[in-house]
Amino acid sequence: MPEKQKNNNTILVFLKNYGFIALVLLYITALIFADGFGYFKQNTTFLEGLFNSPITAEVTVSAPVQEQHNRIEFPAELTVNGKKAKLLFRYYYAPPSDITDSDVVKITGLLLPLPKPRNLGQFDYAQYLSRKGYAGIVNVTNMEVIKKGRPAIFEKITGKLRSIMIDSVNVNPGSAEAAVLQAMFVGEKKEIPQEINEMFIDSGLMHVLVVSGLNVVYIAGMFYFLFGFLPMPNKIRLVLCIIPIILYCFATGANPPVVRASVLSLAFIACFLLEREKAVYHAFALSALIILVFDPQALFGASMQLSFAACLGIVYISPKLLNPVNLRMTGKSEVVNSKARTGRKIIYYLLSLFFVSLSAQLAVAPLLAKYFYKISVISLVSNIIVVPYVGVILALCFVQFLIYLFLPFLLPVSSYFCAFSASVLISIVEYFAKTPSAVINTGAPSLFFIAGYFAALILFFRVKTVKAKAVILAGCCVLMFVSAQILFSPRKLAVTFLDVGEGNAVYLKTPENKNIFIDCGGIGINTGDWTIKPFLMSKGIRTIDKVIITTDNWAHYSGFKTLLKNFKVKEIILAGDFSEDPQLSTYIKEAEIKGAKIVTLIQEELLYSGKIKLKNIGTGCIALDYGSFKVLFTADELPEIKTNEKYNVLQMPAHGRNILKNKALIDSSGAQYLVVSAGNKTATPKSINLFSTYKHGAIEITFDSKTFQIIPFIKNNRNN
């Protein structure tokens, strides 16, 4: 056969086998380029003049109302100057209401722009909402239903089904067990306590609380099993399974994870019906295409990426890990008794669970690091135990649902078993979450690293010889070692003033890679969890060498609890006797129990000495010396500055209040630049270069021995 014809045949075979997959990949590539060129970017210019202004309008609720722990929210369109804008309406601490999809409501509220992150590591909620089509948020202050909508019959059925499913598993209302059961069975997560949520994340079991692929597989498997009692062919059983899958999808809210799982399940059912069982990658491609045709922005969300990565990892990697084990167990020719066969089956089953868990974790590891800045090591073990147990709990929930409908006199018994099973699950999750080194803070990997990781992973399981695999592993180890050397090598001093509103949290990274905080507070009650923790985790930091508390003002230490809970704090320095503050005293005692060294300053003294020097100069003020550059950090009091001391950068005390006294301080310090941690606009002399966290978000200053650079997190500033 001529060479040209051979090549043509090869191309035809490739197109026949992988043409559809290639087409889907081409479509995904086109979406990435379109997004990069801003094709999907929301145009909100016509709303600019309305932002931060009160509005009154009549709108139609365009989707089911979501109930959160302190608010209700729903989407609706608002027409402005002939253009429609999709807005997210939020009503905090709303009075009881029967508002539903399709209702016409009259609202009064404040129109706000989408909230952008103001510190490194914070979740980009603006981008998340923008990808869902939202152009702004309305904080509702008053709402009145003008006209009740008429939902479609299917919506009524699924809405009623959802309500019954929630009520059926609401055992011990208000308890953690009821909240977990509602999340697992129906996807209702509003009642889950934050500490329970964190435990599931740290144990690598967060997927259990999301109605997704695991739930859909169990539902499909359960009904396929039940339909087996009816005299019908397997193909009819598969077709009938489509009905409960669709009903379950919509009854649980039709959220993206369950929609993806349902579409993927239906794609696999189609493959079996068409006798294309081995076309597993085509099923993935088909489900991805269906999802992305209707919602192209789903491609850029963590949820879809994690779901498909985990599934593809299981399909691609686990067979390559299990095949050698299977050959080893089935390749022995000797006759074995029934006990030995049973033992082998149990071992094979446990190994299968482990390799499936390992495959999924290997596939999602860099994505978890990218979105959450950490990976759960313990998940390799926790999933082996919990995943089969989840099937038991879902079966109990389904039985509870049927008893609730048809045999209510049995509810006390079934409710007890449901509550007990959930309690056991919480205990298991808590044990794994609290296991030492269960979670590793990784920091945010670069896109280059993620691409290299997946390339190495695919190549490792693609090559056949042990020698080739060893070369790939060795290469990865060398790259990781070099990266670690670069990461932990001495570097510039970096000072970051975090945007915490009218509070204070200043992070220092010394040239010797020591991590120091000067105060760790903020005006919000969630400053620690929403600002300080993600900032540190995005940098892969696990240990804080020193925390210096300059005052017993709550806004200067409100994030202390978060630091103690999530990071190892070696030393705490108090700039005075703060024993009369009960909350701060509690934190100090907790830190002492955890092994932190506690130091109380009674006079001016050196706090840190290395390539930089930190010195307490009284009244909660700290001076930093680094070569020829000096920075003065102030608290709520005005410092006394010696006439011969000049500073390049001055942090304004009392968040920029008391303009006259601050002007005197500015003049005496000789500062070239001012930094103020404030929650509102700050008045300063116009001749001074001012950087405000209110205007610029977090402010990072990097120093070397000769120059320094000030880098605001937000480049497009607020008007000050």
Stockholm file with secondary structure:
# STOCKHOLM 1.0

chainA/1-720         MPEKQKNNNTILVFLKNYGFIALVLLYITALIFADGFGYFKQNTTFLEGLFNSPITAEVTVSAPVQEQHNRIEFPAELTVNGKKAKLLFRYYYAPPSDITDSDVVKITGLLLPLPKPRNLGQFDYAQYLSRKGYAGIVNVTNMEVIKKGRPAIFEKITGKLRSIMIDSVNVNPGSAEAAVLQAMFVGEKKEIPQEINEMFIDSGLMHVLVVSGLNVVYIAGMFYFLFGFLPMPNKIRLVLCIIPIILYCFATGANPPVVRASVLSLAFIACFLLEREKAVYHAFALSALIILVFDPQALFGASMQLSFAACLGIVYISPKLLNPVNLRMTGKSEVVNSKARTGRKIIYYLLSLFFVSLSAQLAVAPLLAKYFYKISVISLVSNIIVVPYVGVILALCFVQFLIYLFLPFLLPVSSYFCAFSASVLISIVEYFAKTPSAVINTGAPSLFFIAGYFAALILFFRVKTVKAKAVILAGCCVLMFVSAQILFSPRKLAVTFLDVGEGNAVYLKTPENKNIFIDCGGIGINTGDWTIKPFLMSKGIRTIDKVIITTDNWAHYSGFKTLLKNFKVKEIILAGDFSEDPQLSTYIKEAEIKGAKIVTLIQEELLYSGKIKLKNIGTGCIALDYGSFKVLFTADELPEIKTNEKYNVLQMPAHGRNILKNKALIDSSGAQYLVVSAGNKTATPKSINLFSTYKHGAIEITFDSKTFQIIPFIKNNRNN
#=GR chainA/1-720 SS CCHHHHHHHHHHHHHHHHHHHHHHHHHHHHHHHHHHTTTTCCCCGGGGGGTTEEEEEEEEBCSCCEECSSEEEEEEEEEETTEEEEEEEEEETCCCCCCCTTCEEEEEEEEECCCCCCSTTCCCHHHHHHHTTCCEEEEEEEEEEEECCCCCHHHHHHHHHHHHHHHHTCCSTTSHHHHHHHHHHTCCCTTCCHHHHHHHHHTTCGGGGSCSHHHHHHHHHHHHHHHTTSSCCHHHHHHHHHHHHHHHHHHTTCCHHHHHHHHHHHHHHHHHHTTCTTCHHHHHHHHHHHHHHHCGGGGGSHHHHHHHHHHHHHHHHHHHHHHHHHHHHHSCCSCCCHHHHHHHHHHHHHHHHHHHHHHHHHHHHHHHHHHHSEEESTHHHHHHHHHHHHHHHHHHHHHHHHHHHHCGGGHHHHHHHHHHHHHHHHHHHHHHHTSTTCEEECCCCCHHHHHHHHHHHHHHHHCCSHHHHHHHHHHHHHHHHHHHHHHHSCCCEEEEECCCSSSCEEEEECTTCCEEEEEECCSSTTHIIIIIHHHHHHTTCCEESEEEECCCCGGGTTTHHHHHHHSEECEEEESSCCTTCHHHHHHHHHHHHTTCEEEECCSCCEEEESSSEEEEEETTEEEEEETTEEEEECCSSCCCCCTTCCCSEEECGGGGCCHHHHHHHHHHHTCSEEEECCSSCCCCCTTSEEEEHHHHSSEEEEECSSCEEEEESCSSCCCC
#=GC SS_cons         CCHHHHHHHHHHHHHHHHHHHHHHHHHHHHHHHHHHTTTTCCCCGGGGGGTTEEEEEEEEBCSCCEECSSEEEEEEEEEETTEEEEEEEEEETCCCCCCCTTCEEEEEEEEECCCCCCSTTCCCHHHHHHHTTCCEEEEEEEEEEEECCCCCHHHHHHHHHHHHHHHHTCCSTTSHHHHHHHHHHTCCCTTCCHHHHHHHHHTTCGGGGSCSHHHHHHHHHHHHHHHTTSSCCHHHHHHHHHHHHHHHHHHTTCCHHHHHHHHHHHHHHHHHHTTCTTCHHHHHHHHHHHHHHHCGGGGGSHHHHHHHHHHHHHHHHHHHHHHHHHHHHHSCCSCCCHHHHHHHHHHHHHHHHHHHHHHHHHHHHHHHHHHHSEEESTHHHHHHHHHHHHHHHHHHHHHHHHHHHHCGGGHHHHHHHHHHHHHHHHHHHHHHHTSTTCEEECCCCCHHHHHHHHHHHHHHHHCCSHHHHHHHHHHHHHHHHHHHHHHHSCCCEEEEECCCSSSCEEEEECTTCCEEEEEECCSSTTHIIIIIHHHHHHTTCCEESEEEECCCCGGGTTTHHHHHHHSEECEEEESSCCTTCHHHHHHHHHHHHTTCEEEECCSCCEEEESSSEEEEEETTEEEEEETTEEEEECCSSCCCCCTTCCCSEEECGGGGCCHHHHHHHHHHHTCSEEEECCSSCCCCCTTSEEEEHHHHSSEEEEECSSCEEEEESCSSCCCC
//
